[in-house]
Amino acid sequence: AGGIFLPLAKALCVACGSDPENGTEKKMGSYLMKTFFQGTCISSSMFITAMAANPLSVNLAAAAIGETISWTQWAVAAFVPGMVCLITVPLILYIIYPPEVKSSPEAPKKAKEELARLGPMSGDEK
């Protein structure tokens, strides 16, 4: 996930004017990166195949108590705590590690301008 999300997250931070090379990382980038990192950790715990430690935990449970945990059992058991964490962690981070920029009313206009600059999607992009 890091190889996919990190470049996207960094590009989003830089697009928001938050770049550690310029000393502006606290504008929005540090909050976004912490939120992305925590979200990745949470989602990795929600699915048995999402990270290497999860199947190891299943094997440990099978060896210790003789109980086998299926993919579905894991997902059902992790759903509620995972969703609670995915909702509350960004809010908690917003309180304890707030971004300097809290509003960007120009973002929709800028996005439309950039999409217009790119032009219509090609056949390969569809």
N, C-alpha and C positions, 0 to 999 in steps of 0.2 A: 504494500500500500504506500509506503514511503516514497518509492520511486515514481509513483503516479501522482500522489498528493503534494509532495514537496515542491515540485516545479510550479504546479498550479497555485498553491498557497503563496509561494514567493512572488509569482507574477501578480496575484491579486493584491498583495501587500504593497508592492512597488507601484501598481496602478493607483492605489489609494494614497500615494505620496509618502509611504512609510518604508524607508530604506536604511539599514544599519550603517551602510557606507557613508551616508550623509548625516548620521546622528538623529534621524527622524523615526527610529523604530517604534517609539511609543505612541506615535500618531494613531496607528491602528494595527500595525504588523505584529507587535509582541502579543497583543490580546488574541488576534486571529491565530497565530502560530500555537499559542498555548491551548486555545480551544480546539484547533485541528488535532493536536497531539492527544489531548484527553479524549476526544471523540474517537480517534483511532484505537486507543486503549480500551475504551468501553465496547466499541463494536467488535473488537477482537475477542472479547470475553463472551460475547453473546452467541457465537456459533462455534461448534466443536471443531470445525475445520479451519477456523480463522487464524489460528496461530499454533505453533508447535507444542506449546505447553498444555494445551487443552486435551489432545489425545493422550498425552502422558498422564494427565490427571485421571482420565477415564481408566487407563491401565492400572494406575495406583489404586483407585477405588475398587476395581475388579480384584486385584490381588489382596487388598486389605479386608474387604468386607464381602467379597464374592458377588458383588452387584455390578451388572453391566449397564452402562448408560448409553442409550441410543442417541443419534443425532437429534431426533424429534424431542426426546425427553430433555436434552440439554437446551434446545432452542425454547421450548415451552417454559422451562424453569428460569431461563435467563431473560425472557421477554420483558416482564414487568420491571425488575430492577434495572435492566438495561435502558428501557425507555425513560424511566424516572431519572436516571443519570444523564442520558442524552439531553433531557429537557433542563434539568437543574444545574448541571456543571457550567454551561455557558453563562447562566444567570449569576451563579456564585462567582465565577471569574470576572464578570462585568462589575461586580461589587468590590472584590478584593484587588483586582488588577485592571482597572478601567482604561479604555483607550482614551487618548486625548481628543480624537475626532469622534464625535457621537452622532453627527448628522451629516449627510451628504446629499442635499436636495438636487445637486447638479448631476448626480450619477445616472439617472434614467436618460437625460438629454445627451450626455457624453456617450452612453452605450448605444443610443440610436445613431449618433453621428459616426461612431466607429463601425457599426454594422452597415451603414450606408456606404462608408468608405471601402469596406470589404466587397460589396456587391453581392449579387445573388449566389446561392450555393451552386457549385458545379455538380454534374451527374455523379462523380466519384464521392462527393461529400454527402450526398443524400442517402 
